[in-house]
Amino acid sequence: MKVITEAKLRSEIKTTRPETYYIPEDTILSPSAKEYLNQWKIPVQYEKDKEQSVKREESQEKKSVAEVGQTNPILPKYKDYETGASYFQKPEHMTQIFGNLLVDKNHPRIKFRGKLDRIQAEVVYAQAEIAGKYKHEKLMEDLGDVLNALREIMRCEVMDEPFERETIIGLSHEELRKQSHNPMKYYKIKQLLLADYTMGIVYAQLNLIRASIRECEVLAADAFRINRKFERLDIIQELNRLSSALHIMMCRYLAGEYPER
């Protein structure tokens, strides 16, 4: 019996969200893979059920043709998000942005999603490294909170839902602003302290995540800019708060607030 893991599932659907996820025979989903599909509200069916469903639809179509004496017109399956053009098959250079709507794979929204996906991978890698070697439990907890925020941003952007979050790493938006702007007051750490290899691998990983979030914020501004106006300011603002959160986490680390277990 083959098992589809969450990692394999993420790799399969990282750029497009299928309406239904079909599982081959003699294959099962891991618990985390099921949870991932539930999170994105993607229904699951076995391929054999899909085949039966197709046969039923074909049978019904033949019956309808016989009754009315004519065939139903075949409608295009996809539509261009920007131009409205129709496609019977998805061109290789295009991908789905919402439902059956297609854009070029270098569309600003797709670039944004790709970067957001990359940051999540960096956070998970940092967690694996820290859990295996350093065992900073409080740091792992804060990284988990950052990861959840990134995943919620992804879900809200794809589902076109508002993003709402009161705190990050236990701090309100106002607390994030105050502490990131005055780390000397809260952590006895100089502001805008440049990263150096002597600060260690954990600090370097936190700095890498912070820099990636800053890049993602720029991509979000490109993706959600319409002329001189911006959509999804909730997402752009949250990315700004996340970069502040990573700065604070770096200060906490240097201040010794993430002791090893």
VEXDREN-2710 file (C-alpha; in Angstrom, 1 decimal):
% VEXDREN-2710
k/r/px/py/pz
1/MET/0.0/0.0/0.0
2/LYS/1.5/3.4/-1.1
3/VAL/1.2/6.4/1.1
4/ILE/0.9/10.0/-0.1
5/THR/2.7/12.2/2.4
6/GLU/2.1/15.9/3.0
7/ALA/5.4/16.8/1.5
8/LYS/4.6/14.9/-1.8
9/LEU/1.1/16.5/-1.8
10/ARG/2.5/20.0/-1.4
11/SER/4.9/19.3/-4.3
12/GLU/2.1/18.2/-6.5
13/ILE/-0.3/21.1/-5.9
14/LYS/2.1/23.9/-4.9
15/THR/1.2/26.1/-8.0
16/THR/-2.4/25.0/-8.7
17/ARG/-5.3/24.1/-6.5
18/PRO/-7.4/21.2/-8.0
19/GLU/-11.1/21.2/-7.5
20/THR/-10.9/17.5/-6.4
21/TYR/-7.8/15.5/-5.5
22/TYR/-7.9/11.9/-6.9
23/ILE/-6.1/9.1/-5.2
24/PRO/-4.9/6.1/-7.2
25/GLU/-5.8/2.5/-6.2
26/ASP/-3.7/0.9/-3.5
27/THR/-2.8/4.3/-2.2
28/ILE/-3.7/6.2/1.0
29/LEU/-3.2/9.7/2.4
30/SER/-1.1/10.2/5.5
31/PRO/-3.0/12.0/8.3
32/SER/-1.0/15.2/7.7
33/ALA/-1.8/15.1/4.0
34/LYS/-5.5/14.7/4.8
35/GLU/-5.3/17.7/7.1
36/TYR/-3.6/19.7/4.4
37/LEU/-6.4/19.0/1.9
38/ASN/-9.0/19.8/4.6
39/GLN/-7.3/23.1/5.3
40/TRP/-7.6/24.1/1.6
41/LYS/-11.1/22.6/1.4
42/ILE/-10.2/20.3/-1.4
43/PRO/-12.5/17.2/-1.6
44/VAL/-10.9/13.7/-2.1
45/GLN/-12.0/10.9/-4.3
46/TYR/-10.5/7.7/-5.5
47/GLU/-9.6/7.4/-9.2
48/LYS/-11.9/4.4/-9.6
49/ASP/-14.8/6.5/-8.4
50/LYS/-13.8/9.2/-10.9
51/GLU/-13.9/6.6/-13.7
52/GLN/-17.4/5.4/-12.6
53/SER/-18.5/9.0/-12.4
54/VAL/-17.2/9.7/-16.0
55/LYS/-19.0/6.6/-17.3
56/ARG/-22.3/7.7/-15.7
57/GLU/-21.8/11.2/-17.2
58/GLU/-21.1/9.7/-20.6
59/SER/-24.1/7.4/-20.3
60/GLN/-26.3/10.4/-19.3
61/GLU/-25.0/12.4/-22.2
62/LYS/-25.8/9.7/-24.7
63/LYS/-29.2/9.4/-23.3
64/SER/-29.8/13.2/-23.6
65/VAL/-28.5/13.2/-27.2
66/ALA/-30.9/10.4/-28.0
67/GLU/-33.8/12.3/-26.5
68/VAL/-33.2/15.7/-28.1
69/GLY/-31.7/14.3/-31.3
70/GLN/-28.7/16.6/-31.2
71/THR/-25.3/16.9/-29.4
72/ASN/-24.6/19.4/-26.7
73/PRO/-22.0/22.0/-27.5
74/ILE/-18.5/21.4/-26.0
75/LEU/-17.6/24.5/-23.9
76/PRO/-14.1/25.7/-23.2
77/LYS/-12.8/24.5/-19.8
78/TYR/-10.5/27.5/-19.0
79/LYS/-10.6/31.3/-19.3
80/ASP/-7.8/33.9/-19.4
81/TYR/-8.0/35.9/-16.1
82/GLU/-6.8/39.1/-17.8
83/THR/-8.1/38.9/-21.4
84/GLY/-11.2/36.7/-21.1
85/ALA/-10.0/34.4/-23.8
86/SER/-11.2/30.8/-23.7
87/TYR/-9.1/27.6/-23.8
88/PHE/-10.2/24.0/-24.2
89/GLN/-6.9/22.8/-22.7
90/LYS/-4.6/24.6/-20.3
91/PRO/-1.5/26.0/-22.2
92/GLU/1.8/24.8/-20.7
93/HIS/2.9/28.4/-20.0
94/MET/-0.2/29.2/-17.9
95/THR/-1.4/28.2/-14.5
96/GLN/-4.6/28.6/-12.5
97/ILE/-5.0/31.7/-10.3
98/PHE/-8.6/31.1/-9.2
99/GLY/-10.8/28.2/-10.2
100/ASN/-10.6/27.8/-14.0
101/LEU/-9.1/31.2/-14.5
102/LEU/-5.6/31.1/-16.0
103/VAL/-2.6/33.5/-16.0
104/ASP/1.0/33.2/-17.2
105/LYS/3.3/31.4/-14.8
106/ASN/5.3/34.6/-14.3
107/HIS/2.2/36.6/-13.3
108/PRO/3.0/38.8/-10.2
109/ARG/0.4/36.9/-8.2
110/ILE/2.1/33.6/-9.0
111/LYS/5.5/35.0/-8.2
112/PHE/4.1/36.2/-4.9
113/ARG/2.7/32.7/-4.1
114/GLY/6.0/31.1/-5.1
115/LYS/8.0/33.3/-2.7
116/LEU/5.4/32.7/0.1
117/ASP/5.8/29.0/-0.4
118/ARG/9.6/29.4/-0.3
119/ILE/9.5/31.2/3.0
120/GLN/7.4/28.4/4.5
121/ALA/10.0/25.9/3.4
122/GLU/12.8/28.0/5.0
123/VAL/10.9/28.1/8.3
124/VAL/10.3/24.4/8.3
125/TYR/14.0/23.8/7.5
126/ALA/15.0/26.0/10.4
127/GLN/12.7/24.2/12.7
128/ALA/14.2/20.8/11.7
129/GLU/17.7/22.1/12.2
130/ILE/16.9/23.7/15.6
131/ALA/14.9/20.7/16.8
132/GLY/17.7/18.3/15.9
133/LYS/20.7/20.2/17.3
134/TYR/19.8/23.1/19.5
135/LYS/16.4/22.3/21.1
136/HIS/15.3/25.9/21.8
137/GLU/11.7/25.1/22.6
138/LYS/10.4/28.7/22.9
139/LEU/12.1/29.5/19.6
140/MET/10.4/26.5/18.0
141/GLU/7.1/27.8/19.3
142/ASP/7.6/31.2/17.9
143/LEU/8.7/29.8/14.5
144/GLY/5.6/27.7/14.5
145/ASP/3.5/30.8/15.0
146/VAL/5.2/32.5/12.1
147/LEU/4.6/29.4/9.9
148/ASN/0.9/29.4/10.8
149/ALA/0.6/33.1/9.9
150/LEU/2.3/32.4/6.5
151/ARG/0.0/29.5/5.7
152/GLU/-3.0/31.6/6.7
153/ILE/-1.8/34.4/4.3
154/MET/-1.5/31.8/1.5
155/ARG/-5.0/30.4/2.2
156/CYS/-6.7/33.9/2.4
157/GLU/-5.0/35.1/-0.8
158/VAL/-6.0/32.0/-2.8
159/MET/-9.5/31.9/-1.4
160/ASP/-9.9/35.7/-1.6
161/GLU/-10.8/36.0/2.1
162/PRO/-9.8/38.7/4.5
163/PHE/-6.8/38.1/6.7
164/GLU/-7.3/38.7/10.4
165/ARG/-4.8/38.1/13.2
166/GLU/-4.5/39.8/16.5
167/THR/-1.0/38.7/17.6
168/ILE/2.3/37.2/16.3
169/ILE/4.8/35.5/18.6
170/GLY/2.6/36.6/21.5
171/LEU/2.7/40.3/20.7
172/SER/0.0/42.7/19.4
173/HIS/0.6/44.8/16.4
174/GLU/1.5/47.8/18.5
175/GLU/3.9/45.8/20.7
176/LEU/5.6/44.5/17.6
177/ARG/6.1/48.1/16.3
178/LYS/7.5/49.3/19.7
179/GLN/9.9/46.5/20.3
180/SER/11.2/46.3/16.8
181/HIS/11.9/50.1/16.8
182/ASN/13.5/50.1/20.2
183/PRO/15.3/46.8/20.8
184/MET/17.7/48.4/23.2
185/LYS/14.9/49.3/25.6
186/TYR/13.4/45.8/25.6
187/TYR/16.4/43.5/24.9
188/LYS/19.5/45.6/25.4
189/ILE/20.4/44.9/21.8
190/LYS/21.4/47.7/19.3
191/GLN/18.9/48.4/16.5
192/LEU/19.9/47.4/13.0
193/LEU/22.6/45.1/14.2
194/LEU/24.3/43.6/11.1
195/ALA/24.3/39.8/11.0
196/ASP/27.7/38.1/11.2
197/TYR/28.6/34.4/11.0
198/THR/30.0/34.6/14.6
199/MET/26.5/35.0/15.8
200/GLY/25.8/31.3/15.0
201/ILE/23.6/29.3/12.6
202/VAL/20.4/29.9/14.5
203/TYR/20.7/33.6/14.2
204/ALA/21.7/33.3/10.5
205/GLN/18.6/31.2/9.8
206/LEU/16.3/33.8/11.5
207/ASN/18.0/36.5/9.5
208/LEU/17.4/34.6/6.3
209/ILE/13.7/34.2/7.0
210/ARG/13.5/37.9/7.9
211/ALA/15.1/38.9/4.5
212/SER/12.8/36.5/2.6
213/ILE/9.8/38.1/4.2
214/ARG/11.0/41.5/3.2
215/GLU/11.3/40.2/-0.4
216/CYS/7.9/38.8/-0.3
217/GLU/6.5/42.1/0.9
218/VAL/7.9/43.7/-2.2
219/LEU/6.4/41.0/-4.4
220/ALA/3.0/41.5/-2.7
221/ALA/3.1/45.2/-3.5
222/ASP/3.7/44.3/-7.2
223/ALA/1.0/41.6/-7.1
224/PHE/-1.7/43.7/-5.5
225/ARG/-1.0/47.1/-7.2
226/ILE/-3.7/48.3/-9.6
227/ASN/-2.5/51.5/-11.2
228/ARG/-1.7/53.6/-8.1
229/LYS/-4.0/51.8/-5.8
230/PHE/-3.3/48.6/-3.8
231/GLU/-5.6/45.7/-3.0
232/ARG/-5.0/43.2/-0.1
233/LEU/-3.5/45.8/2.2
234/ASP/-4.3/43.3/5.0
235/ILE/-1.7/40.9/3.5
236/ILE/0.9/43.6/2.8
237/GLN/0.6/44.9/6.4
238/GLU/0.9/41.4/7.9
239/LEU/4.1/40.7/6.0
240/ASN/5.5/43.9/7.4
241/ARG/4.5/42.8/10.9
242/LEU/6.1/39.4/10.3
243/SER/9.4/41.0/9.3
244/SER/9.2/42.9/12.6
245/ALA/8.5/39.7/14.4
246/LEU/11.6/38.1/13.0
247/HIS/13.7/41.1/14.0
248/ILE/12.4/40.7/17.5
249/MET/13.1/37.0/17.5
250/MET/16.7/37.7/16.5
251/CYS/17.0/40.2/19.4
252/ARG/15.5/37.6/21.8
253/TYR/18.0/35.1/20.6
254/LEU/21.0/37.4/21.3
255/ALA/19.5/38.4/24.6
256/GLY/19.4/34.8/25.7
257/GLU/15.6/34.5/25.8
258/TYR/15.6/31.3/23.8
259/PRO/17.6/28.9/26.2
260/GLU/18.3/25.3/25.1
261/ARG/16.2/22.6/26.7
END
